[in-house]
Amino acid sequence: MQSENESYQTLISLGLTALEAKVYLALVGLDEASAKTISKASNTSQPDIYRVLSKLENKGLIERIIALPNRFKATPIDEGVAVLLQRRDTQSALLHKQATELVQHFKGKSAMATDAQEEVAQFILVPGVHVHRIKNAVENAQSLVLCFTTLDMFRKVRFITEDVWKRGVKRNVNYQFIIGKPHEEQVTLELDPLLRNNKFFSIKFIVASMPCVILVDKKEVFLRTEMNLEAPVLWSNNPCIVEMIQKYFETLWKMQI
Protein backbone atom coordinates (compact mmCIF):
# COMPACT_ATOMS: atom_id res chain seq x y z
CA MET A 1 0.00 0.00 0.00
CA GLN A 2 1.37 3.40 -0.97
CA SER A 3 2.22 6.03 1.63
CA GLU A 4 0.89 9.57 1.25
CA ASN A 5 4.23 10.73 -0.10
CA GLU A 6 4.33 7.88 -2.65
CA SER A 7 0.78 8.75 -3.79
CA TYR A 8 1.88 12.36 -4.16
CA GLN A 9 4.91 11.35 -6.27
CA THR A 10 2.77 9.03 -8.43
CA LEU A 11 0.38 11.86 -9.30
CA ILE A 12 3.31 14.08 -10.24
CA SER A 13 4.64 11.29 -12.47
CA LEU A 14 1.21 11.15 -14.11
CA GLY A 15 1.44 14.81 -15.09
CA LEU A 16 0.16 16.92 -12.18
CA THR A 17 2.20 19.74 -10.71
CA ALA A 18 3.29 19.43 -7.10
CA LEU A 19 0.60 21.88 -5.99
CA GLU A 20 -2.12 20.18 -8.05
CA ALA A 21 -1.23 16.79 -6.58
CA LYS A 22 -1.31 18.16 -3.04
CA VAL A 23 -4.70 19.85 -3.50
CA TYR A 24 -6.25 16.86 -5.27
CA LEU A 25 -5.14 14.42 -2.54
CA ALA A 26 -6.47 16.78 0.13
CA LEU A 27 -9.88 16.93 -1.57
CA VAL A 28 -9.92 13.14 -2.05
CA GLY A 29 -9.56 12.90 1.73
CA LEU A 30 -12.31 15.47 2.30
CA ASP A 31 -14.58 14.10 -0.46
CA GLU A 32 -16.45 17.42 -0.72
CA ALA A 33 -15.51 20.85 0.65
CA SER A 34 -15.38 24.59 0.09
CA ALA A 35 -12.30 26.29 -1.30
CA LYS A 36 -11.52 27.68 2.16
CA THR A 37 -11.59 24.22 3.73
CA ILE A 38 -9.47 22.75 0.93
CA SER A 39 -7.01 25.61 1.33
CA LYS A 40 -6.52 24.78 5.01
CA ALA A 41 -6.39 21.01 4.47
CA SER A 42 -3.75 21.31 1.74
CA ASN A 43 -1.86 24.20 3.35
CA THR A 44 -2.31 26.24 0.18
CA SER A 45 -2.85 30.00 0.07
CA GLN A 46 -6.32 31.25 -0.90
CA PRO A 47 -5.12 33.03 -4.09
CA ASP A 48 -3.44 29.79 -5.23
CA ILE A 49 -6.31 27.49 -4.30
CA TYR A 50 -8.80 28.96 -6.78
CA ARG A 51 -6.26 28.80 -9.61
CA VAL A 52 -5.37 25.18 -8.82
CA LEU A 53 -9.00 24.11 -8.40
CA SER A 54 -9.81 25.60 -11.79
CA LYS A 55 -6.96 23.60 -13.41
CA LEU A 56 -8.03 20.38 -11.70
CA GLU A 57 -11.59 20.98 -12.88
CA ASN A 58 -10.38 21.43 -16.47
CA LYS A 59 -8.48 18.15 -16.17
CA GLY A 60 -11.61 16.31 -15.03
CA LEU A 61 -10.30 15.57 -11.54
CA ILE A 62 -12.85 17.57 -9.54
CA GLU A 63 -16.44 18.73 -9.88
CA ARG A 64 -17.80 22.15 -8.91
CA ILE A 65 -21.04 22.18 -6.93
CA ILE A 66 -22.91 25.43 -7.46
CA ALA A 67 -23.75 26.81 -4.03
CA LEU A 68 -23.05 29.77 -1.76
CA PRO A 69 -20.14 29.42 -1.41
CA ASN A 70 -19.20 27.00 -4.23
CA ARG A 71 -18.14 23.57 -3.10
CA PHE A 72 -15.88 21.07 -4.79
CA LYS A 73 -15.96 17.28 -4.99
CA ALA A 74 -13.03 15.06 -5.99
CA THR A 75 -13.35 12.57 -8.81
CA PRO A 76 -12.82 9.11 -7.20
CA ILE A 77 -9.13 8.27 -7.16
CA ASP A 78 -9.47 5.27 -9.52
CA GLU A 79 -11.32 7.38 -12.09
CA GLY A 80 -8.87 10.26 -11.60
CA VAL A 81 -5.86 8.04 -12.21
CA ALA A 82 -7.55 6.57 -15.31
CA VAL A 83 -8.10 10.11 -16.63
CA LEU A 84 -4.45 11.01 -16.07
CA LEU A 85 -3.21 7.79 -17.69
CA GLN A 86 -5.38 8.40 -20.75
CA ARG A 87 -4.14 11.97 -20.93
CA ARG A 88 -0.52 10.82 -20.73
CA ASP A 89 -1.06 8.10 -23.38
CA THR A 90 -2.61 10.66 -25.72
CA GLN A 91 0.31 13.04 -25.20
CA SER A 92 2.82 10.19 -25.71
CA ALA A 93 1.12 9.14 -28.96
CA LEU A 94 1.21 12.73 -30.21
CA LEU A 95 4.86 13.11 -29.19
CA HIS A 96 5.75 9.84 -30.93
CA LYS A 97 4.05 11.06 -34.11
CA GLN A 98 5.86 14.41 -33.96
CA ALA A 99 9.22 12.71 -33.25
CA THR A 100 8.72 10.37 -36.23
CA GLU A 101 7.92 13.33 -38.48
CA LEU A 102 11.01 15.14 -37.18
CA VAL A 103 13.27 12.18 -37.97
CA GLN A 104 11.73 11.74 -41.44
CA HIS A 105 12.11 15.45 -42.13
CA PHE A 106 15.83 15.46 -41.42
CA LYS A 107 16.36 12.11 -43.15
CA GLY A 108 14.82 13.67 -46.24
CA LYS A 109 17.15 16.66 -45.98
CA SER A 110 20.13 14.36 -45.52
CA ALA A 111 19.16 12.31 -48.58
CA MET A 112 18.79 15.45 -50.69
CA ALA A 113 22.18 16.72 -49.54
CA THR A 114 23.77 13.37 -50.45
CA ASP A 115 22.18 13.46 -53.91
CA ALA A 116 23.28 17.04 -54.45
CA GLN A 117 26.97 16.43 -53.81
CA GLU A 118 29.51 13.64 -53.63
CA GLU A 119 30.21 12.26 -50.17
CA VAL A 120 33.23 13.98 -48.68
CA ALA A 121 35.97 11.76 -47.26
CA GLN A 122 36.05 12.25 -43.51
CA PHE A 123 37.75 11.20 -40.31
CA ILE A 124 35.59 11.26 -37.17
CA LEU A 125 36.58 10.31 -33.63
CA VAL A 126 33.49 8.60 -32.20
CA PRO A 127 33.18 8.43 -28.36
CA GLY A 128 33.24 4.87 -27.00
CA VAL A 129 29.74 5.28 -25.55
CA HIS A 130 28.43 5.52 -29.11
CA VAL A 131 29.11 1.82 -29.79
CA HIS A 132 25.69 1.72 -31.49
CA ARG A 133 27.26 3.51 -34.48
CA ILE A 134 29.47 0.49 -35.17
CA LYS A 135 26.63 -1.93 -34.48
CA ASN A 136 24.33 -0.07 -36.88
CA ALA A 137 26.97 -0.06 -39.62
CA VAL A 138 27.45 -3.84 -39.27
CA GLU A 139 23.68 -4.34 -39.07
CA ASN A 140 23.18 -2.44 -42.33
CA ALA A 141 26.05 -4.10 -44.21
CA GLN A 142 25.01 -5.20 -47.68
CA SER A 143 27.66 -7.74 -48.61
CA LEU A 144 30.91 -7.80 -46.63
CA VAL A 145 32.31 -7.16 -43.14
CA LEU A 146 36.05 -7.63 -42.55
CA CYS A 147 37.46 -7.49 -39.04
CA PHE A 148 40.87 -7.59 -37.37
CA THR A 149 40.63 -8.05 -33.63
CA THR A 150 42.13 -9.67 -30.55
CA LEU A 151 40.79 -12.86 -29.02
CA ASP A 152 39.73 -11.02 -25.87
CA MET A 153 37.94 -8.27 -27.81
CA PHE A 154 36.16 -10.78 -30.04
CA ARG A 155 34.75 -12.54 -26.99
CA LYS A 156 33.52 -9.25 -25.53
CA VAL A 157 31.97 -8.01 -28.77
CA ARG A 158 30.26 -11.35 -29.47
CA PHE A 159 27.79 -10.76 -26.63
CA ILE A 160 26.80 -7.42 -28.17
CA THR A 161 26.69 -8.25 -31.87
CA GLU A 162 26.13 -12.00 -32.27
CA ASP A 163 22.44 -11.43 -33.06
CA VAL A 164 23.48 -8.91 -35.72
CA TRP A 165 25.82 -11.49 -37.29
CA LYS A 166 23.04 -14.09 -37.30
CA ARG A 167 20.67 -11.73 -39.11
CA GLY A 168 23.46 -10.83 -41.52
CA VAL A 169 24.35 -14.37 -42.61
CA LYS A 170 20.66 -14.96 -43.29
CA ARG A 171 20.92 -12.06 -45.79
CA ASN A 172 24.10 -13.61 -47.25
CA VAL A 173 26.37 -10.95 -45.77
CA ASN A 174 29.90 -12.37 -45.64
CA TYR A 175 31.80 -11.96 -42.33
CA GLN A 176 35.55 -12.60 -42.17
CA PHE A 177 37.59 -12.29 -38.96
CA ILE A 178 41.32 -12.39 -38.42
CA ILE A 179 41.82 -12.88 -34.69
CA GLY A 180 45.17 -12.31 -33.04
CA LYS A 181 46.10 -14.63 -30.19
CA PRO A 182 49.12 -14.43 -27.86
CA HIS A 183 50.25 -18.07 -28.15
CA GLU A 184 50.21 -20.96 -30.58
CA GLU A 185 47.35 -22.85 -28.96
CA GLN A 186 44.00 -24.37 -29.86
CA VAL A 187 41.18 -21.85 -29.40
CA THR A 188 37.54 -22.77 -28.87
CA LEU A 189 34.88 -20.12 -29.47
CA GLU A 190 31.35 -20.62 -28.18
CA LEU A 191 29.47 -19.49 -31.27
CA ASP A 192 25.78 -19.80 -31.99
CA PRO A 193 24.97 -22.94 -34.04
CA LEU A 194 23.81 -20.72 -36.91
CA LEU A 195 27.30 -19.26 -37.22
CA ARG A 196 29.35 -22.44 -36.76
CA ASN A 197 30.41 -23.94 -40.11
CA ASN A 198 28.45 -21.23 -41.94
CA LYS A 199 29.95 -20.36 -45.33
CA PHE A 200 29.17 -16.69 -44.70
CA PHE A 201 30.98 -16.61 -41.34
CA SER A 202 34.73 -17.33 -41.36
CA ILE A 203 37.46 -16.97 -38.75
CA LYS A 204 41.21 -17.34 -39.06
CA PHE A 205 43.76 -17.02 -36.25
CA ILE A 206 47.21 -15.47 -36.21
CA VAL A 207 49.81 -15.45 -33.44
CA ALA A 208 50.25 -11.70 -33.28
CA SER A 209 49.07 -8.58 -31.55
CA MET A 210 46.28 -7.29 -33.80
CA PRO A 211 44.61 -3.89 -34.00
CA CYS A 212 40.83 -3.74 -33.70
CA VAL A 213 39.57 -2.70 -37.11
CA ILE A 214 36.23 -3.23 -38.88
CA LEU A 215 35.74 -2.62 -42.61
CA VAL A 216 32.14 -2.52 -43.86
CA ASP A 217 31.20 -3.03 -47.54
CA LYS A 218 34.58 -1.66 -48.64
CA LYS A 219 33.20 1.81 -47.86
CA GLU A 220 33.85 2.70 -44.22
CA VAL A 221 36.29 1.68 -41.54
CA PHE A 222 36.26 1.74 -37.72
CA LEU A 223 39.56 1.68 -35.81
CA ARG A 224 39.64 1.30 -32.04
CA THR A 225 42.23 3.53 -30.39
CA GLU A 226 42.52 1.22 -27.35
CA MET A 227 41.69 -2.41 -26.57
CA ASN A 228 38.50 -1.81 -24.63
CA LEU A 229 34.86 -1.18 -25.52
CA GLU A 230 34.82 2.27 -23.87
CA ALA A 231 37.70 3.65 -25.93
CA PRO A 232 37.01 6.17 -28.71
CA VAL A 233 36.78 4.79 -32.25
CA LEU A 234 38.20 6.48 -35.34
CA TRP A 235 35.72 6.28 -38.25
CA SER A 236 36.61 7.08 -41.83
CA ASN A 237 35.25 6.71 -45.34
CA ASN A 238 38.50 7.94 -46.88
CA PRO A 239 38.97 5.80 -50.04
CA CYS A 240 42.75 5.53 -49.61
CA ILE A 241 42.46 4.33 -46.01
CA VAL A 242 39.66 1.92 -46.87
CA GLU A 243 41.57 0.40 -49.80
CA MET A 244 44.80 0.09 -47.81
CA ILE A 245 43.09 -1.78 -44.96
CA GLN A 246 41.15 -3.98 -47.38
CA LYS A 247 44.31 -5.05 -49.24
CA TYR A 248 46.22 -5.67 -46.01
CA PHE A 249 43.35 -7.83 -44.75
CA GLU A 250 43.20 -9.82 -48.01
CA THR A 251 46.96 -10.41 -47.90
CA LEU A 252 46.88 -11.71 -44.33
CA TRP A 253 43.81 -13.80 -45.07
CA LYS A 254 45.54 -15.63 -47.90
CA MET A 255 48.59 -16.27 -45.72
CA GLN A 256 46.64 -17.99 -42.95
CA ILE A 257 45.53 -21.61 -43.17
Beta strands, then each sheet from edge to edge (+ up, - down):
strand 1: 32-34
strand 2: 62-65
strand 3: 71-74
strand 4: 123-126
strand 5: 144-150
strand 6: 174-181
strand 7: 201-207
strand 8: 213-216
strand 9: 220-224
strand 10: 233-236
sheet 1: 1+ 3- 2+
sheet 2: 4+ 10- 9+ 8- 5+ 6+ 7+
end
